[in-house]
Amino acid sequence: MFTISQKQQQYKTYILSDEVAGTQIEVVPERGGIITRWRIQGQEIFYLDTERFTHPDLSVRGGNPILFPLCGNLPDNTYTVNGNSYTIKQHGFARELPWLATEQNTEGKASLTVVLNSNEETKAVYPFDFQLAFTYELQGNTLVVRQEYKNLSSTPMPFSAGFHPYFLCGDKNQLEVEIPGVQYQDNKTKEFHPFNGKFDFNQDEIDFAFGGLTSKSASVTDNSRSLKLTLDYDDFSTWLVFWTVKGKEFYCLEPWSATRNAFNTGDNLTVLAPGASCTASFRLTANFF
């Protein structure tokens, strides 16, 4: 049996449940359209800094933040389009703006669609009319995120998009990370290094971007929690980013459609023709063993 309920906390929160499987997700549309929690049999899959979440002026550290219209940051936070220069902050604005909850469905799964439309605030830093419609689907121990990007402008619309999910973890030295890439770029040094499947979790920060992916699936096994998390994605995602900070109980495995500075380099940048749209999806599966 699938259900969708609401509760009013600091923000209106939608709770999608698969009661047979004992799984739930919580969605807070007005706080960046974000999924804040994902539980399986009472165990949290996502990490969430609940204190930070209460401050609207701070970015959310936890759940599954949305990255649009760019992933990562730009040199000096600036880019040029149609001869005009714009300033935009890291990861864009979608994760900070209120989204609108629209369609709900409990037939065969629990799903909720959230929508973000361009406005004067977005056009000040990104001069395009657009509509994003994302549908979150919960069924058993699987979470699917379906995306639709629409260009409502009269000119071609460039963008990259992705997600920044935070996964709760135990002892990081017991993590087994399987990413289908043979090398990564260290965002701190900008240098490329071969990947042998191992990370040094004694570093203060790991911020590694993997391109040239050889398959459409990646996984992290947390042996301290007896939990394997699998990320399956489509052709829209061309990069995966692994990020974590020493002393914090999370790691991030992030599907991105393009890497940093794609606005300026054009690498893997999506450009939608006027009136055009595109779709994408990814799936997260969590298995306890």
SEKOLPA-730270 format. One record per residue: residue number from 0; residue in three letters; x, y, z of N, C-alpha, C, CB in turn. Coordinates in steps of 0.05 Angstrom, whole numbers, m for minus. Glycine has a CB too. Example, Ala and Ser with C-alpha at 12.3 -4.5 7.8 and 13.67 -1.06 7.14 Angstrom:
NODE   seq   type   n_east   n_north     n_up   ca_east   ca_north    ca_up   c_east   c_north     c_up   cb_east   cb_north    cb_up
NODE     0    Ala      264      m114      156       246        m90      156      264       m66      156       226        m89      181
NODE     1    Ser      257       m45      142       273        m21      143      258         1      157       282        m12      114
***
This chain:
NODE   seq   type   n_east   n_north     n_up   ca_east   ca_north    ca_up   c_east   c_north     c_up   cb_east   cb_north    cb_up
NODE     0    Met       17       m24        0         0          0        0       18        25        0       m19          0       25
NODE     1    Phe       11        43      m18        27         68      m20       10        91      m10        36         72      m50
NODE     2    Thr       22       109        5         8        132       15       24       157       12         0        128       44
NODE     3    Ile       11       180       12        23        206       13        9       222       34        23        220      m15
NODE     4    Ser       23       232       54        12        249       74       28       275       76        11        234      102
NODE     5    Gln       18       293       92        31        319       96       34       325      125        16        342       81
NODE     6    Lys       55       339      132        57        350      160       69       377      158        75        331      178
NODE     7    Gln       60       395      176        70        422      176       91       425      198        47        442      180
NODE     8    Gln      115       428      190       137        434      209      145       463      204       161        414      205
NODE     9    Gln      171       468      201       179        495      193      168       499      164       210        498      194
NODE    10    Tyr      168       478      149       158        478      121      138       456      118       181        476      100
NODE    11    Lys      120       459       99       102        437       92      119       414       81        80        446       72
NODE    12    Thr      115       390       92       131        367       85      112       345       75       147        357      109
NODE    13    Tyr      119       334       52       104        311       40      118       285       47       100        314        9
NODE    14    Ile      103       266       58       114        240       65      103       219       47       108        233       95
NODE    15    Leu      121       208       31       113        186       12      121       160       25       127        190      m16
NODE    16    Ser      103       141       26       108        116       40      100        91       24        93        115       67
NODE    17    Asp      117        71       26       110         44       17      107        28       43       133         31       m2
NODE    18    Glu       82        25       51        77         14       78       84       m16       80        48         18       86
NODE    19    Val       82       m30       58        90        m58       58      120       m61       62        81        m72       32
NODE    20    Ala      135       m45       48       165        m47       50      176       m32       74       177        m35       25
NODE    21    Gly      159       m15       86       169          1      109      189        22      101       181        m17      130
NODE    22    Thr      183        35       78       201         56       68      187        83       66       214         48       41
NODE    23    Gln      201       105       70       190        131       67      210       151       56       179        142       94
NODE    24    Ile      200       171       41       217        194       35      201       218       44       224        195        5
NODE    25    Glu      215       240       51       203        265       58      212       286       38       209        273       87
NODE    26    Val      193       301       28       199        322        7      190       349       18       185        315      m20
NODE    27    Val      207       369       15       200        396       24      202       414        0       220        406       47
NODE    28    Pro      180       418      m15       181        433      m40      191       461      m37       153        434      m53
NODE    29    Glu      181       475      m16       188        504      m14      217       509       m5       170        517        6
NODE    30    Arg      232       487        3       260        490       10      277       478      m12       266        477       38
NODE    31    Gly      274       488      m36       290        478      m58      281       453      m71       318        475      m49
NODE    32    Gly      255       445      m67       245        421      m79      258       396      m69       247        423     m108
NODE    33    Ile      270       396      m46       289        375      m37      275       351      m24       308        387      m18
NODE    34    Ile      287       328      m29       281        305      m12      300       307       12       286        277      m27
NODE    35    Thr      289       309       36       305        313       60      312       286       73       291        331       80
NODE    36    Arg      293       267       72       298        242       86      289       218       69       282        242      113
NODE    37    Trp      303       196       74       296        171       61      301       149       82       314        166       34
NODE    38    Arg      281       135       89       283        115      111      275        87      100       265        122      135
NODE    39    Ile      289        67      109       282         39      103      282        24      130       303         26       83
NODE    40    Gln      258        14      136       255          0      162      265        17      185       269        m27      161
NODE    41    Gly      259        42      185       267         60      206      296        70      206       263         47      231
NODE    42    Gln      312        60      187       340         69      185      343        91      164       358         45      178
NODE    43    Glu      357       111      172       361        134      154      382       127      132       371        159      170
NODE    44    Ile      375       133      108       394        130       85      409       156       80       379        120       60
NODE    45    Phe      394       178       80       406        204       76      416       216      103       385        224       63
NODE    46    Tyr      437       232      101       446        249      123      431       276      121       477        253      121
NODE    47    Leu      425       288      143       414        315      143      424       330      168       383        314      143
NODE    48    Asp      435       353      163       443        372      184      417       387      191       466        391      175
NODE    49    Thr      403       377      212       376        388      218      378       417      229       362        371      238
NODE    50    Glu      399       423      243       401        450      254      406       470      231       425        452      274
NODE    51    Arg      424       464      213       429        481      190      404       485      172       452        470      172
NODE    52    Phe      388       463      171       364        464      154      344       485      163       350        436      154
NODE    53    Thr      345       492      189       325        511      200      332       540      191       324        509      230
NODE    54    His      355       544      180       364        571      172      360       575      142       393        576      180
NODE    55    Pro      340       590      133       334        593      105      357       606       89       309        608      101
NODE    56    Asp      374       621      103       396        635       89      420       617       84       404        660      105
NODE    57    Leu      420       593       95       442        574       91      434       553       72       451        562      118
NODE    58    Ser      453       544       55       447        521       38      443       496       55       470        517       17
NODE    59    Val      426       478       44       420        454       58      444       435       56       394        440       47
NODE    60    Arg      452       424       79       473        404       78      460       378       87       498        412       98
NODE    61    Gly      451       363       67       438        338       72      416       333       51       426        337      100
NODE    62    Gly      404       309       53       383        303       34      394       300        6       361        323       35
NODE    63    Asn      378       310      m13       385        308      m42      382       335      m56       368        286      m56
NODE    64    Pro      400       355      m51       397        381      m64      399       379      m94       419        399      m53
NODE    65    Ile      384       397     m107       383        399     m136      403       420     m146       354        407     m146
NODE    66    Leu      418       413     m167       438        431     m179      427       440     m206       466        417     m182
NODE    67    Phe      423       465     m210       413        477     m235      415       507     m232       384        468     m242
NODE    68    Pro      423       521     m253       430        512     m281      459       506     m285       421        533     m300
NODE    69    Leu      474       501     m263       501        492     m267      509       474     m244       521        516     m269
NODE    70    Cys      529       457     m249       541        440     m228      568       451     m221       542        410     m238
NODE    71    Gly      574       453     m196       600        464     m188      600       494     m189       622        452     m204
NODE    72    Asn      624       505     m192       627        534     m193      642       542     m218       641        544     m168
NODE    73    Leu      641       568     m223       655        580     m246      678       598     m236       636        597     m264
NODE    74    Pro      699       601     m252       720        621     m244      708       648     m240       742        622     m265
NODE    75    Asp      712       660     m216       700        686     m209      670       685     m209       711        707     m227
NODE    76    Asn      658       661     m210       629        658     m211      615       672     m234       617        669     m185
NODE    77    Thr      630       676     m256       619        691     m279      619       674     m305       634        716     m283
NODE    78    Tyr      600       681     m322       600        669     m349      587       690     m368       583        642     m349
NODE    79    Thr      591       685     m394       580        703     m414      562       688     m433       603        717     m430
NODE    80    Val      538       700     m438       520        689     m458      507       711     m474       498        671     m443
NODE    81    Asn      506       708     m500       495        728     m518      508       755     m514       465        730     m514
NODE    82    Gly      534       755     m508       549        779     m505      547       793     m478       541        798     m526
NODE    83    Asn      531       782     m460       527        794     m434      540       776     m412       497        799     m428
NODE    84    Ser      551       789     m392       564        774     m370      545       772     m346       591        788     m362
NODE    85    Tyr      545       749     m334       528        744     m311      544       732     m288       504        726     m318
NODE    86    Thr      535       737     m264       547        725     m240      528       706     m228       556        747     m220
NODE    87    Ile      537       681     m222       519        661     m211      536       644     m191       507        643     m233
NODE    88    Lys      523       637     m169       538        624     m148      540       594     m153       524        628     m121
NODE    89    Gln      557       581     m138       562        552     m142      536       536     m141       581        542     m120
NODE    90    His      533       517     m159       511        499     m161      484       513     m169       507        485     m135
NODE    91    Gly      485       539     m174       461        552     m183      441       558     m161       447        535     m204
NODE    92    Phe      415       562     m170       395        573     m151      372       554     m146       384        598     m162
NODE    93    Ala      370       532     m160       346        514     m157      344       503     m129       348        491     m177
NODE    94    Arg      366       499     m116       366        487      m89      358       507      m68       393        476      m82
NODE    95    Glu      355       533      m75       349        553      m55      321       565      m58       369        576      m57
NODE    96    Leu      308       559      m81       282        572      m87      259       553      m79       281        579     m116
NODE    97    Pro      235       565      m74       212        548      m69      201       536      m95       190        565      m56
NODE    98    Trp      196       510      m94       183        495     m115      154       491     m108       198        468     m120
NODE    99    Leu      138       484     m128       110        479     m124      104       449     m127        93        496     m144
NODE   100    Ala       91       437     m107        82        410     m110       57       409     m127        76        397      m82
NODE   101    Thr       57       391     m147        35        389     m165       22       361     m164        44        396     m195
NODE   102    Glu       30       343     m182        16        317     m183       25       298     m162        21        305     m211
NODE   103    Gln        6       282     m152        11        260     m133        0       234     m144         0        266     m105
NODE   104    Asn       12       212     m137         2        186     m147        9       164     m127        14        179     m175
NODE   105    Thr      m10       147     m122        m5        124     m104      m12        97     m117       m20        127      m78
NODE   106    Glu      m13        97     m143       m19         73     m158        6        58     m165       m36         79     m183
NODE   107    Gly       12        36     m151        36         20     m158       62        31     m147        38         17     m187
NODE   108    Lys       61        56     m138        84         69     m126       74        95     m113       107         75     m146
NODE   109    Ala       90       108      m97        84        134      m87      101       154     m102        88        136      m55
NODE   110    Ser       88       174     m114       103        193     m129       92       221     m125       103        186     m159
NODE   111    Leu      110       241     m127       103        269     m124      119       285     m144       109        279      m94
NODE   112    Thr      106       303     m158       120        321     m177      122       348     m165       104        322     m204
NODE   113    Val      146       360     m168       151        387     m159      161       403     m183       172        389     m135
NODE   114    Val      153       429     m184       158        445     m208      171       472     m200       131        451     m223
NODE   115    Leu      190       480     m216       203        507     m213      201       521     m239       232        504     m203
NODE   116    Asn      191       546     m238       189        563     m262      208       586     m259       160        573     m266
NODE   117    Ser      218       596     m281       236        620     m281      219       644     m271       248        625     m309
NODE   118    Asn      234       663     m260       222        687     m251      242       710     m253       211        685     m221
NODE   119    Glu      235       733     m244       254        756     m247      279       752     m231       240        782     m237
NODE   120    Glu      277       738     m209       301        732     m193      320       714     m207       293        720     m166
NODE   121    Thr      310       693     m220       328        675     m235      339       688     m260       313        649     m243
NODE   122    Lys      323       705     m273       332        717     m299      353       738     m294       308        729     m313
NODE   123    Ala      356       747     m269       377        767     m264      405       754     m265       373        779     m236
NODE   124    Val      406       727     m261       431        713     m262      432       692     m284       437        700     m235
NODE   125    Tyr      409       687     m296       407        666     m317      384       674     m335       402        637     m304
NODE   126    Pro      390       687     m358       370        702     m373      353       685     m391       384        723     m390
NODE   127    Phe      340       665     m380       323        647     m395      297       641     m381       338        621     m401
NODE   128    Asp      276       636     m397       251        626     m386      252       596     m388       227        638     m402
NODE   129    Phe      245       583     m365       246        554     m365      225       543     m346       275        545     m356
NODE   130    Gln      221       517     m348       206        503     m328      219       476     m322       176        498     m337
NODE   131    Leu      223       470     m297       233        444     m288      210       429     m275       258        447     m269
NODE   132    Ala      207       404     m281       187        387     m268      201       361     m261       162        382     m287
NODE   133    Phe      204       356     m235       218        332     m225      197       315     m210       242        339     m206
NODE   134    Thr      198       289     m216       180        270     m202      196       251     m186       162        255     m223
NODE   135    Tyr      190       250     m160       202        231     m141      184       207     m139       207        244     m114
NODE   136    Glu      196       183     m143       181        158     m142      193       140     m121       180        145     m169
NODE   137    Leu      177       130     m103       185        111      m83      171        84      m87       181        122      m54
NODE   138    Gln      186        63      m88       175         36      m90      195        17      m77       169         28     m120
NODE   139    Gly      186         4      m55       204        m14      m41      229         1      m31       213        m37      m59
NODE   140    Asn      252       m10      m36       277          4      m26      290        19      m49       296        m17      m15
NODE   141    Thr      274        28      m69       285         42      m92      272        70      m94       280         26     m118
NODE   142    Leu      288        89     m100       280        117     m103      288       125     m132       292        136      m82
NODE   143    Val      269       135     m147       274        144     m175      268       174     m176       257        128     m195
NODE   144    Val      286       188     m190       282        217     m194      281       222     m224       305        234     m181
NODE   145    Arg      257       228     m234       253        234     m262      252       265     m266       226        221     m273
NODE   146    Gln      266       274     m287       269        303     m291      260       310     m319       298        311     m287
NODE   147    Glu      247       333     m321       241        345     m347      250       374     m346       211        343     m354
NODE   148    Tyr      266       382     m366       276        409     m369      264       421     m394       307        409     m370
NODE   149    Lys      250       444     m392       238        458     m414      250       485     m419       207        459     m410
NODE   150    Asn      256       492     m443       265        518     m451      241       534     m462       288        517     m472
NODE   151    Leu      231       553     m447       208        569     m455      217       596     m467       190        575     m431
NODE   152    Ser      243       598     m473       255        623     m484      254       622     m514       284        627     m475
NODE   153    Ser      260       645     m526       261        648     m555      290       644     m565       251        675     m564
NODE   154    Thr      309       638     m547       336        633     m554      346       607     m542       355        657     m545
NODE   155    Pro      367       595     m553       377        569     m542      385       573     m513       401        559     m559
NODE   156    Met      379       552     m497       384        554     m468      405       533     m460       358        549     m452
NODE   157    Pro      429       543     m452       450        525     m442      447       519     m412       478        536     m448
NODE   158    Phe      453       495     m404       453        489     m375      467       463     m370       424        488     m365
NODE   159    Ser      474       459     m345       481        433     m334      464       429     m309       512        430     m328
NODE   160    Ala      460       404     m302       443        398     m279      453       373     m265       414        395     m288
NODE   161    Gly      446       370     m240       454        346     m226      443       346     m198       485        345     m224
NODE   162    Phe      453       329     m181       443        326     m154      467       322     m135       423        302     m152
NODE   163    His      462       327     m110       483        328      m90      475       311      m66       491        357      m82
NODE   164    Pro      467       286      m69       457        270      m47      478       265      m25       446        244      m57
NODE   165    Tyr      469       268       m1       486        263       23      477       236       35       483        286       44
NODE   166    Phe      495       218       37       489        191       49      501       188       76       498        169       30
NODE   167    Leu      484       181       95       494        176      123      512       152      122       470        172      142
NODE   168    Cys      535       154      136       553        131      136      565       127      164       575        136      116
NODE   169    Gly      577       104      167       591         97      192      621       102      188       586         68      201
NODE   170    Asp      637        82      194       666         84      191      673        86      162       680         60      205
NODE   171    Lys      684       109      153       690        112      125      712        93      115       699        141      120
NODE   172    Asn      729        84      134       750         65      126      738        38      119       770         62      148
NODE   173    Gln      712        34      124       699          9      116      681        13       92       682         m1      140
NODE   174    Leu      685        36       78       670         40       53      684        27       30       666         70       48
NODE   175    Glu      669        13       13       679          3      m13      665        19      m35       674        m28      m16
NODE   176    Val      681        34      m50       670         52      m70      676        40      m98       682         80      m68
NODE   177    Glu      655        36     m113       657         26     m141      646        47     m160       642         m1     m145
NODE   178    Ile      664        61     m173       658         82     m193      670        74     m219       668        110     m183
NODE   179    Pro      654        74     m241       664         64     m267      681        85     m282       640         56     m285
NODE   180    Gly      703        92     m269       722        111     m281      750       103     m275       716        140     m273
NODE   181    Val      769       108     m292       797        100     m288      813       123     m277       809         89     m313
NODE   182    Gln      802       147     m277       817        170     m266      797       190     m255       835        182     m287
NODE   183    Tyr      807       208     m239       790        229     m228      806       255     m228       780        222     m199
NODE   184    Gln      791       277     m227       804        303     m224      799       313     m195       792        324     m244
NODE   185    Asp      821       320     m182       819        330     m154      812       360     m157       846        327     m139
NODE   186    Asn      788       367     m146       779        395     m150      797       415     m135       751        398     m140
NODE   187    Lys      811       406     m115       828        425     m100      853       432     m116       836        413      m73
NODE   188    Thr      865       412     m128       890        416     m143      886       419     m173       910        394     m137
NODE   189    Lys      862       410     m182       856        409     m211      872       388     m226       860        437     m224
NODE   190    Glu      887       372     m212       903        351     m224      887       325     m228       928        345     m207
NODE   191    Phe      895       310     m248       882        284     m253      900       262     m241       878        280     m284
NODE   192    His      886       242     m230       900        219     m218      887       193     m226       901        222     m187
NODE   193    Pro      902       172     m229       889        146     m234      873       136     m210       910        124     m242
NODE   194    Phe      852       122     m215       835        112     m193      838        82     m191       805        120     m199
NODE   195    Asn      845        74     m167       849         45     m162      828        33     m144       877         41     m150
NODE   196    Gly      806        49     m140       784         39     m123      787        45      m94       782         10     m126
NODE   197    Lys      809        60      m86       814         66      m58      815        96      m54       840         53      m49
NODE   198    Phe      804       105      m31       807        133      m23      821       134        4       778        146      m21
NODE   199    Asp      836       155        8       849        160       34      830       178       51       877        173       31
NODE   200    Phe      815       165       68       795        181       83      807       196      107       774        162       94
NODE   201    Asn      833       195      109       846        212      130      851       241      120       873        199      137
NODE   202    Gln      846       246       94       848        273       84      825       290       97       846        273       53
NODE   203    Asp      830       316       98       810        334      109      786       335       91       822        362      112
NODE   204    Glu      790       333       65       768        334       46      775       318       21       762        364       38
NODE   205    Ile      755       304       11       758        290      m15      737       303      m34       754        259      m12
NODE   206    Asp      746       313      m56       728        326      m76      738       317     m104       728        357      m73
NODE   207    Phe      729       294     m112       740        282     m137      718       279     m158       752        254     m131
NODE   208    Ala      724       288     m182       705        286     m204      714       265     m224       702        314     m218
NODE   209    Phe      696       247     m231       701        225     m249      687       229     m275       693        198     m236
NODE   210    Gly      702       231     m297       690        233     m324      697       207     m339       700        257     m339
NODE   211    Gly      689       207     m365       696        183     m381      685       157     m369       725        181     m384
NODE   212    Leu      661       159     m359       649        136     m345      644       113     m364       622        144     m332
NODE   213    Thr      651        89     m355       650         65     m372      624        49     m368       673         48     m367
NODE   214    Ser      607        56     m349       581         43     m346      562        62     m334       583         17     m329
NODE   215    Lys      537        54     m331       516         71     m321      508        64     m292       491         70     m339
NODE   216    Ser      527        54     m277       521         46     m250      545        50     m232       511         17     m249
NODE   217    Ala      541        58     m207       562         61     m187      550        52     m161       573         90     m186
NODE   218    Ser      567        45     m142       557         36     m116      577        42      m94       551          6     m117
NODE   219    Val      566        44      m70       582         47      m46      572        27      m26       582         76      m35
NODE   220    Thr      589        10      m16       582         m9        5      594         0       31       592        m38       m2
NODE   221    Asp      576         5       51       584         14       77      583       m11       96       565         37       88
NODE   222    Asn      606       m23       99       607        m48      115      600       m44      144       634        m61      112
NODE   223    Ser      605       m19      154       599        m14      182      569       m12      187       612         12      191
NODE   224    Arg      553        m6      166       524         m5      169      511       m29      155       513         21      157
NODE   225    Ser      527       m46      142       516        m69      126      497       m59      106       503        m90      145
NODE   226    Leu      505       m38       91       487        m25       72      502       m21       46       477          2       83
NODE   227    Lys      489       m30       24       500        m24       m3      481        m5      m17       504        m50      m19
NODE   228    Leu      492        17      m27       476         36      m42      485        36      m71       479         64      m29
NODE   229    Thr      466        33      m89       472         32     m118      459        56     m132       463          6     m130
NODE   230    Leu      474        69     m148       465         92     m164      465        83     m194       482        117     m160
NODE   231    Asp      442        83     m206       440         77     m235      430       103     m249       420         53     m241
NODE   232    Tyr      442       110     m272       436        135     m284      436       131     m315       457        157     m277
NODE   233    Asp      425       151     m329       423        149     m358      445       166     m371       395        158     m368
NODE   234    Asp      443       170     m397       464        184     m412      466       213     m405       458        181     m442
NODE   235    Phe      446       224     m392       447        253     m384      469       258     m365       420        261     m372
NODE   236    Ser      475       239     m347       496        242     m328      522       233     m340       490        226     m302
NODE   237    Thr      541       252     m343       567        245     m355      590       246     m335       573        265     m378
NODE   238    Trp      584       256     m311       605        257     m290      593       248     m264       616        286     m287
NODE   239    Leu      610       236     m247       603        230     m220      623       244     m202       603        200     m214
NODE   240    Val      613       257     m180       631        270     m161      628       255     m134       624        300     m158
NODE   241    Phe      651       249     m122       651        238      m95      663       259      m77       668        211      m94
NODE   242    Trp      647       266      m56       656        287      m38      650       279       m9       641        314      m45
NODE   243    Thr      669       284        8       665        280       36      684       298       52       669        251       44
NODE   244    Val      678       303       77       694        320       95      701       303      119       679        346      102
NODE   245    Lys      726       305      127       735        290      151      719       298      176       765        295      155
NODE   246    Gly      711       278      191       697        283      216      667       286      213       707        307      228
NODE   247    Lys      657       284      188       628        286      183      617       259      175       622        307      161
NODE   248    Glu      593       252      184       581        226      180      567       224      153       563        219      203
NODE   249    Phe      579       233      132       567        231      106      588       228       84       549        256      100
NODE   250    Tyr      579       218       62       593        220       37      572       227       16       608        193       29
NODE   251    Cys      581       239       m6       564        247      m28      573       233      m53       563        278      m32
NODE   252    Leu      554       221      m68       559        209      m94      540       223     m113       555        178      m94
NODE   253    Glu      551       241     m129       534        261     m143      534       257     m174       544        289     m137
NODE   254    Pro      511       252     m186       509        251     m215      506       279     m227       486        233     m224
NODE   255    Trp      525       286     m245       525        312     m258      523       308     m288       550        328     m250
NODE   256    Ser      509       326     m301       508        325     m331      533       336     m343       483        339     m341
NODE   257    Ala      547       353     m329       572        364     m339      589       372     m315       567        389     m358
NODE   258    Thr      614       376     m320       632        383     m297      634       413     m294       660        370     m301
NODE   259    Arg      650       421     m275       653        450     m269      662       466     m294       673        454     m247
NODE   260    Asn      652       490     m295       660        509     m316      650       501     m344       690        512     m317
NODE   261    Ala      631       483     m346       620        476     m372      607       500     m386       600        453     m369
NODE   262    Phe      597       519     m370       585        543     m382      605       558     m399       575        562     m360
NODE   263    Asn      631       556     m392       651        571     m407      666       553     m427       671        582     m387
NODE   264    Thr      669       527     m420       683        509     m439      664       496     m459       698        488     m423
NODE   265    Gly      639       493     m452       620        479     m469      621       448     m466       625        486     m497
NODE   266    Asp      639       438     m450       642        409     m448      617       396     m435       667        402     m431
NODE   267    Asn      604       379     m450       580        364     m441      557       383     m434       587        347     m417
NODE   268    Leu      559       408     m442       537        427     m436      512       420     m452       546        456     m442
NODE   269    Thr      489       420     m439       464        415     m453      454       442     m464       443        402     m434
NODE   270    Val      446       443     m489       435        467     m500      408       460     m513       454        480     m522
NODE   271    Leu      387       471     m501       360        465     m511      351       487     m531       339        463     m488
NODE   272    Ala      340       479     m554       330        498     m573      305       511     m561       323        483     m600
NODE   273    Pro      298       534     m572       273        548     m562      249       529     m564       268        573     m579
NODE   274    Gly      235       527     m542       211        511     m541      216       481     m536       196        514     m565
NODE   275    Ala      242       473     m536       249        445     m533      250       436     m504       276        439     m547
NODE   276    Ser      250       410     m500       252        399     m473      269       374     m474       225        394     m460
NODE   277    Cys      279       365     m451       293        340     m449      287       327     m423       324        344     m453
NODE   278    Thr      290       301     m422       284        286     m397      309       270     m388       260        268     m401
NODE   279    Ala      309       263     m363       331        247     m352      320       233     m327       356        265     m345
NODE   280    Ser      335       214     m318       327        200     m293      351       187     m280       304        180     m297
NODE   281    Phe      349       182     m254       368        164     m241      354       149     m219       392        180     m229
NODE   282    Arg      366       127     m211       353        109     m191      373       103     m169       343         83     m204
NODE   283    Leu      364       105     m144       380         97     m121      367        73     m108       382        121     m101
NODE   284    Thr      383        53     m103       373         29      m90      390        23      m65       373          4     m109
NODE   285    Ala      377        19      m43       391         14      m17      384       m14       m7       383         35        4
NODE   286    Asn      405       m30       m3       401        m57        6      417       m62       31       409        m77      m15
NODE   287    Phe      404       m70       53       418        m78       77      425      m108       75       401        m73      103
NODE   288    Phe      448      m115       86       456       m144       84      466      m153      111       478       m147       63
***
